[in-house]
């Protein structure tokens, strides 16, 4: 009986939710897709301008391009998930075939045992089999055989039932996976249709802008000059911040040197006092021995070290690479990417962005991407810009209509920094930069999207 109970336990463990792993994987994929889908749906609420001037059309082109990028990313995710689910379907199909083979084998064995028991079903036959034994030992063995065979038959029935449950569960999982794949394919086709519509919108805008080449270049030059002036101010403030940090370190080193010098002076004074007392004692005792001069060792100055709080902050910041929150509240679209790149469809139009431009809804706020301290607040073109220091990393929030922080304020992740300005064309755009000291970083690599 112990062996039978053990087998039942093993069967019970094998019957733990067979679909759990597959269902969990599909749910995770679905969650990732839903996040992207929600972001796309939210970004579609960011309307284009109804104006036809070059500035408005450039903004519209950036918005549509950003939405196309988001939708293409969503499509790539769908295609990747379809492949993953297909691999899961293939695996499930193989497992189902194995289970069905095992079920057929167990059914055949069970059928044979049932037929045998049917042929020897009467109590009299069993008793005759037992009492026809030649001795007591053989009789005991035959009794044990009859009992264990009956237990074996019951176990065979349980195994068939459990195996049938496994087959049924695997079939349901397979059907669910196939259904998930079909739904994904349908979503993919719908998104492809929307993508084609947006591509057509972009072509129309590009064609319109190409007819206004002179005005287009003039507007781009104006934007480029404005961006260069803004970046120059940011660079200057960051250099000031670095200089402050250098001075703080020099002051720390000077204070440390003064502390060590004072410790040395006190140690020498204590040594001199000890020698004086020893000389007085030896004179009194008549001793002619002279005490050796003891010069305390000069403590070695520490090498340059970042402040412990800053060091902890920097370590935490770097560990959150790729997981920092987007620095804007509400729905958004990245309409300007980091670095140098050509605008699709427009000739001789190359942009150079030191950060990223994020379009949000009117009334959207800029928020801190991580714990830090407000190191500078400055005005440019009537708008406010804020620098937040995270150790030796600095995040920059530009185009703010108003701010809720002050220089020196300690802020935490997702704290509101200020309200983003909405211009005359109805665009609410946060220009965001990320630096490591003077080095410019790509914010898209650091924020979670």
C-alpha positions as CSV (number, residue, x, y, z in Angstrom):
1,X,0.0,0.0,0.0
2,X,2.9,2.4,0.7
3,X,4.1,2.0,-2.8
4,X,0.6,2.7,-4.1
5,X,0.3,5.9,-2.0
6,X,3.7,7.0,-3.2
7,X,2.6,6.6,-6.8
8,X,-0.6,8.6,-6.1
9,X,1.5,11.4,-4.6
10,X,3.7,11.5,-7.7
11,X,0.6,11.6,-9.9
12,X,-0.8,14.4,-7.8
13,X,2.4,16.5,-8.3
14,X,2.3,15.8,-12.0
15,X,-1.2,17.2,-12.1
16,X,-0.3,20.6,-10.7
17,X,-1.7,23.1,-13.1
18,X,-0.2,22.0,-16.4
19,X,-1.2,25.2,-18.0
20,X,0.4,27.5,-15.4
21,X,3.7,28.0,-17.1
22,X,2.2,28.5,-20.6
23,X,-0.6,30.7,-19.3
24,X,1.9,32.8,-17.3
25,X,4.2,33.3,-20.3
26,X,1.2,34.4,-22.4
27,X,0.0,36.8,-19.7
28,X,3.5,38.4,-19.5
29,X,3.6,38.9,-23.2
30,X,0.1,40.3,-23.1
31,X,1.0,42.7,-20.3
32,X,3.9,44.1,-22.3
33,X,1.7,44.5,-25.4
34,X,-1.0,46.2,-23.4
35,X,1.4,48.7,-22.0
36,X,2.6,49.6,-25.5
37,X,-1.0,49.6,-26.8
38,X,-2.1,52.0,-24.0
39,X,0.8,54.3,-24.8
40,X,-0.2,54.3,-28.5
41,X,-3.8,55.0,-27.7
42,X,-2.8,57.8,-25.3
43,X,-0.5,59.3,-27.9
44,X,-3.3,59.4,-30.4
45,X,-5.1,62.0,-28.2
46,X,-2.2,64.4,-29.0
47,X,-3.8,66.2,-31.9
48,X,-2.0,67.8,-34.9
49,X,-2.2,71.5,-35.6
50,X,-4.8,72.8,-38.0
51,X,-2.4,75.5,-39.2
52,X,-0.5,75.1,-42.5
53,X,2.6,77.2,-41.7
54,X,6.0,75.6,-41.9
55,X,6.5,75.6,-38.1
56,X,3.2,73.9,-37.4
57,X,3.7,71.3,-40.2
58,X,7.2,70.5,-38.9
59,X,5.7,69.9,-35.4
60,X,3.0,67.7,-37.0
61,X,5.6,65.8,-39.0
62,X,7.6,65.1,-35.7
63,X,4.4,64.0,-34.0
64,X,3.3,61.6,-36.8
65,X,6.9,60.2,-37.0
66,X,6.9,59.6,-33.3
67,X,3.5,57.9,-33.5
68,X,4.7,55.8,-36.4
69,X,7.8,54.8,-34.4
70,X,5.6,53.7,-31.4
71,X,3.3,51.7,-33.7
72,X,6.2,50.0,-35.5
73,X,7.6,49.1,-32.1
74,X,4.2,47.6,-31.2
75,X,4.1,45.7,-34.4
76,X,7.6,44.3,-33.9
77,X,6.5,43.2,-30.4
78,X,3.4,41.5,-31.8
79,X,5.5,39.6,-34.5
80,X,8.0,38.5,-31.8
81,X,5.1,37.3,-29.5
82,X,3.5,35.4,-32.4
83,X,6.7,33.6,-33.0
84,X,7.1,32.8,-29.2
85,X,3.5,31.5,-29.0
86,X,4.0,29.4,-32.2
87,X,7.0,27.8,-30.5
88,X,4.9,27.2,-27.5
89,X,2.1,25.7,-29.7
90,X,4.6,23.3,-31.3
91,X,6.0,22.3,-27.9
92,X,2.5,21.7,-26.6
93,X,1.6,19.6,-29.6
94,X,4.6,17.3,-29.0
95,X,3.7,17.0,-25.4
96,X,0.1,16.3,-26.2
97,X,1.1,13.5,-28.6
98,X,3.3,11.9,-25.9
99,X,0.4,12.1,-23.4
100,X,-2.0,10.6,-25.8
101,X,0.4,7.7,-26.5
102,X,0.8,7.1,-22.7
103,X,-3.0,7.3,-22.3
104,X,-3.6,4.7,-25.0
105,X,-0.9,2.4,-23.4
106,X,-2.5,2.8,-19.9
107,X,-6.0,2.1,-21.3
108,X,-4.8,-1.1,-22.9
109,X,-3.2,-2.3,-19.7
110,X,-6.2,-1.4,-17.7
111,X,-8.4,-3.2,-20.2
112,X,-6.3,-6.3,-19.9
113,X,-6.5,-6.2,-16.1
114,X,-10.3,-5.7,-16.2
115,X,-10.8,-8.7,-18.4
116,X,-8.6,-10.8,-16.2
117,X,-10.5,-9.8,-13.1
118,X,-13.8,-10.4,-14.9
119,X,-12.8,-13.9,-15.7
120,X,-11.8,-14.5,-12.1
121,X,-14.5,-12.3,-10.5
122,X,-16.2,-14.7,-8.1
123,X,-15.3,-15.0,-4.5
124,X,-15.4,-18.8,-4.8
125,X,-12.7,-18.8,-7.5
126,X,-10.5,-16.5,-5.4
127,X,-11.0,-18.7,-2.3
128,X,-10.3,-21.9,-4.3
129,X,-7.1,-20.3,-5.6
130,X,-6.0,-19.5,-2.0
131,X,-7.1,-22.7,-0.3
132,X,-5.6,-24.9,-3.0
133,X,-2.2,-23.9,-1.8
134,X,0.1,-26.7,-0.8
135,X,1.2,-25.1,2.5
136,X,0.6,-22.0,4.7
137,X,3.5,-20.0,3.2
138,X,2.1,-20.5,-0.3
139,X,-1.4,-19.7,1.0
140,X,-0.1,-16.4,2.5
141,X,1.6,-15.5,-0.8
142,X,-1.5,-16.2,-2.8
143,X,-3.6,-14.0,-0.4
144,X,-1.1,-11.2,-0.8
145,X,-1.1,-11.6,-4.5
146,X,-4.9,-11.4,-4.8
147,X,-5.0,-8.3,-2.6
148,X,-2.1,-6.5,-4.4
149,X,-3.6,-7.3,-7.8
150,X,-6.8,-5.7,-6.8
151,X,-4.9,-2.7,-5.5
152,X,-3.0,-2.6,-8.8
153,X,-6.2,-2.7,-10.8
154,X,-7.6,0.2,-8.8
155,X,-4.3,2.1,-9.4
156,X,-4.5,1.4,-13.1
157,X,-7.9,3.0,-13.2
158,X,-6.7,6.1,-11.3
159,X,-3.7,6.4,-13.6
160,X,-5.9,6.3,-16.6
161,X,-8.2,8.9,-15.1
162,X,-5.3,11.2,-14.2
163,X,-3.7,10.8,-17.6
164,X,-7.0,11.6,-19.3
165,X,-7.1,14.8,-17.2
166,X,-3.6,15.7,-18.3
167,X,-4.5,15.2,-21.9
168,X,-7.6,17.3,-21.5
169,X,-5.7,20.1,-19.8
170,X,-3.0,20.0,-22.4
171,X,-5.6,20.2,-25.2
172,X,-7.2,23.3,-23.5
173,X,-3.8,24.9,-23.2
174,X,-3.1,24.2,-26.8
175,X,-6.5,25.7,-27.9
176,X,-5.8,28.8,-25.7
177,X,-2.4,29.3,-27.2
178,X,-3.7,29.0,-30.7
179,X,-6.5,31.4,-29.9
180,X,-4.0,33.9,-28.5
181,X,-2.0,33.6,-31.7
182,X,-5.0,34.2,-33.9
183,X,-6.0,37.3,-31.8
184,X,-2.4,38.6,-32.1
185,X,-2.4,38.1,-35.9
186,X,-5.7,40.0,-36.1
187,X,-4.3,42.8,-34.0
188,X,-1.2,42.9,-36.2
189,X,-3.3,43.3,-39.3
190,X,-5.3,46.2,-37.7
191,X,-2.1,47.9,-36.6
192,X,-0.5,47.5,-40.1
193,X,-3.6,49.2,-41.6
194,X,-3.3,52.1,-39.1
195,X,0.5,52.3,-39.8
196,X,-0.2,52.6,-43.6
197,X,-2.6,55.4,-42.9
198,X,-0.1,57.3,-40.8
199,X,2.6,56.7,-43.5
200,X,0.3,58.3,-46.0
201,X,-0.3,61.3,-43.7
202,X,3.5,61.7,-43.3
203,X,4.0,61.6,-47.1
204,X,1.3,64.3,-47.5
205,X,3.1,66.5,-45.0
206,X,6.5,65.9,-46.5
207,X,5.2,66.8,-49.9
208,X,3.8,70.0,-48.6
209,X,7.0,70.9,-46.8
210,X,9.1,70.1,-49.8
211,X,7.2,72.9,-51.7
212,X,8.3,75.3,-48.9
213,X,12.0,74.6,-49.0
214,X,13.2,78.1,-48.4
215,X,10.8,78.7,-45.5
216,X,11.6,75.3,-44.1
217,X,15.4,76.0,-44.0
218,X,14.7,79.4,-42.4
219,X,12.6,77.8,-39.7
220,X,15.1,75.1,-39.1
221,X,18.0,77.6,-38.8
222,X,15.9,79.6,-36.3
223,X,15.3,76.5,-34.2
224,X,19.0,75.4,-34.5
225,X,20.2,78.8,-33.3
226,X,17.8,78.8,-30.4
227,X,18.8,75.3,-29.4
228,X,22.5,76.2,-29.6
229,X,22.0,79.2,-27.3
230,X,20.1,77.0,-24.8
231,X,22.7,74.3,-24.9
232,X,25.4,76.9,-24.3
233,X,23.7,78.1,-21.2
234,X,23.2,74.5,-20.0
235,X,26.9,73.7,-20.7
236,X,28.0,76.9,-18.7
237,X,25.8,76.0,-15.7
238,X,27.0,72.4,-15.7
239,X,30.6,73.6,-15.8
240,X,29.8,75.9,-12.9
241,X,28.3,72.9,-11.0
242,X,31.4,70.8,-11.8
243,X,33.6,73.7,-10.6
244,X,31.5,73.8,-7.4
245,X,32.0,70.1,-6.9
246,X,35.8,70.5,-7.5
247,X,35.9,73.3,-4.9
248,X,33.9,71.3,-2.5
249,X,36.4,68.5,-2.9
250,X,39.4,70.9,-2.5
251,X,37.8,72.3,0.7
252,X,37.2,68.7,1.9
253,X,40.9,67.9,1.3
254,X,42.0,71.1,2.9
255,X,39.9,70.4,6.0
256,X,41.2,66.9,6.1
257,X,44.8,68.2,5.8
258,X,44.1,70.7,8.7
259,X,42.6,67.9,10.8
260,X,45.7,65.7,10.2
261,X,48.1,68.6,10.9
262,X,46.3,69.3,14.1
263,X,46.4,65.6,15.1
264,X,50.1,65.6,14.3
265,X,50.7,68.8,16.4
266,X,48.8,67.3,19.3
267,X,50.7,64.0,19.0
268,X,54.0,65.8,19.0
269,X,52.9,67.9,22.0
270,X,52.0,64.8,23.9
271,X,55.3,63.1,23.0
272,X,57.2,66.2,24.1
273,X,55.3,66.3,27.4
274,X,56.1,62.6,27.9
275,X,59.8,63.2,27.2
276,X,59.8,66.1,29.7
277,X,58.2,63.9,32.4
278,X,60.6,61.1,31.7
279,X,63.6,63.4,31.9
280,X,62.4,64.7,35.2
281,X,62.0,61.2,36.5
282,X,65.4,60.0,35.4
283,X,67.1,63.1,37.0
284,X,65.4,62.4,40.3
285,X,66.5,58.7,40.2
286,X,70.0,59.6,39.1
287,X,69.6,57.8,35.8
288,X,71.9,59.0,33.0
289,X,70.0,57.3,30.3
290,X,68.6,59.6,27.7
291,X,65.1,59.0,26.3
292,X,64.9,58.4,22.6
293,X,62.9,61.0,20.7
294,X,59.6,59.5,19.5
295,X,58.2,61.0,16.4
296,X,54.6,60.0,15.7
297,X,54.0,58.7,12.1
298,X,52.2,61.2,9.9
299,X,48.8,59.7,8.9
300,X,48.6,59.3,5.2
301,X,46.0,61.5,3.5
302,X,43.0,59.8,1.9
303,X,42.9,59.7,-1.9
304,X,40.1,61.5,-3.6
305,X,36.7,60.0,-2.8
306,X,33.2,61.0,-3.8
307,X,31.0,62.0,-1.0
308,X,29.4,58.8,0.5
309,X,25.8,60.1,-0.1
310,X,26.7,61.0,-3.7
311,X,28.4,57.7,-4.2
312,X,25.3,55.8,-3.1
313,X,23.1,58.1,-5.3
314,X,25.2,57.5,-8.4
315,X,25.2,53.7,-7.8
316,X,21.4,53.6,-7.5
317,X,21.0,55.9,-10.5
318,X,23.2,53.7,-12.7
319,X,21.4,50.5,-11.5
320,X,18.2,52.0,-12.8
321,X,19.5,52.5,-16.3
322,X,16.5,51.6,-18.6
323,X,14.0,51.8,-15.8
324,X,13.8,55.5,-15.0
325,X,10.4,57.1,-15.4
326,X,9.5,59.2,-18.4
327,X,10.0,62.9,-17.3
328,X,6.5,64.0,-18.3
329,X,3.0,63.3,-16.9
330,X,0.1,61.9,-18.9
331,X,0.2,60.7,-22.5
332,X,3.3,61.5,-24.5
333,X,5.1,60.9,-27.8
334,X,8.9,61.4,-28.3
335,X,8.9,63.8,-31.3
336,X,12.7,64.5,-31.3
337,X,15.3,61.9,-30.8
338,X,18.9,62.2,-29.4
339,X,21.8,62.8,-31.7
340,X,22.2,63.6,-35.3
341,X,19.6,62.2,-37.8
342,X,17.9,63.0,-41.1
343,X,14.2,63.8,-41.2
344,X,12.6,61.1,-43.3
345,X,11.4,62.4,-46.7
346,X,13.1,65.8,-46.5
347,X,16.2,66.6,-48.5
348,X,19.1,68.3,-46.7
349,X,17.3,68.3,-43.4
350,X,19.6,67.0,-40.6
351,X,18.8,67.5,-37.0
352,X,21.2,67.5,-34.1
353,X,19.5,67.1,-30.7
354,X,21.5,67.1,-27.4
355,X,18.5,65.5,-25.7
356,X,15.0,64.4,-26.6
357,X,11.8,66.3,-27.2
358,X,8.6,64.9,-25.6
359,X,5.2,66.1,-26.6
360,X,2.4,65.9,-24.0
361,X,-1.1,67.2,-23.4
362,X,-1.7,70.8,-22.5
363,X,-1.2,71.1,-18.8
364,X,1.3,68.3,-18.5
365,X,4.0,68.6,-15.9
366,X,7.7,67.8,-15.9
367,X,8.7,65.3,-13.2
368,X,12.0,64.2,-11.7
369,X,13.4,60.9,-13.1
370,X,15.3,60.2,-9.8
371,X,16.2,61.5,-6.4
372,X,18.5,64.5,-6.5
373,X,19.0,68.2,-5.7
374,X,18.0,71.2,-7.8
375,X,21.3,72.7,-8.8
376,X,20.2,75.5,-11.1
377,X,17.1,77.3,-12.4
378,X,17.4,79.7,-15.3
379,X,15.3,81.6,-17.8
380,X,15.6,81.4,-21.6
381,X,13.2,83.0,-24.1
382,X,10.8,83.7,-21.3
383,X,10.6,80.1,-20.2
384,X,12.2,78.3,-17.2
385,X,14.7,75.5,-17.2
386,X,15.8,73.3,-14.3
387,X,18.9,71.3,-13.7
388,X,18.8,68.5,-11.1
389,X,22.0,66.8,-9.9
390,X,22.0,63.1,-9.1
391,X,25.6,62.7,-7.9
392,X,27.7,63.3,-11.0
393,X,24.6,62.8,-13.2
394,X,22.5,65.8,-14.2
395,X,19.0,65.8,-15.7
396,X,17.8,68.9,-17.5
397,X,14.1,70.0,-17.9
398,X,13.5,72.8,-20.4
399,X,10.5,74.8,-21.7
400,X,8.7,75.1,-18.4
401,X,6.0,77.7,-17.9
402,X,6.3,77.6,-14.1
403,X,8.2,75.6,-11.5
404,X,7.4,74.2,-8.1
405,X,11.0,73.8,-6.9
406,X,13.8,76.1,-5.7
407,X,17.6,76.0,-6.1
408,X,18.9,73.6,-3.5
409,X,15.6,71.7,-3.1
410,X,15.9,68.0,-2.4
411,X,13.5,66.1,-4.7
412,X,12.5,62.5,-5.1
413,X,11.6,60.3,-8.1
414,X,8.4,61.5,-9.9
415,X,8.2,64.7,-7.9
416,X,6.7,67.5,-10.0
417,X,9.2,70.0,-11.1
418,X,7.0,72.4,-13.0
419,X,4.3,72.9,-15.7
420,X,5.4,72.5,-19.3
421,X,4.7,75.5,-21.6
422,X,2.1,75.2,-24.4
423,X,3.0,77.4,-27.3
424,X,0.7,79.3,-29.7
425,X,0.5,76.3,-32.0
426,X,-0.9,74.2,-29.2
427,X,2.3,72.1,-28.7
428,X,3.3,71.1,-25.2
429,X,6.9,69.9,-25.6
430,X,9.4,69.1,-22.9
431,X,13.0,69.3,-24.0
432,X,14.9,66.8,-21.7
433,X,18.6,66.2,-21.5
434,X,20.8,63.9,-19.4
435,X,24.5,64.4,-18.7
436,X,27.2,62.7,-16.8
437,X,29.3,65.7,-15.8
438,X,30.0,67.3,-19.3
439,X,29.3,64.1,-21.3
440,X,25.9,64.1,-23.1
441,X,23.9,60.9,-22.8
442,X,21.0,59.5,-24.8
443,X,18.0,59.7,-22.4
444,X,16.0,57.1,-24.3
445,X,18.5,54.5,-23.1
446,X,17.9,55.4,-19.5
447,X,14.1,55.8,-19.3
448,X,11.6,53.0,-19.3
449,X,9.4,52.8,-22.3
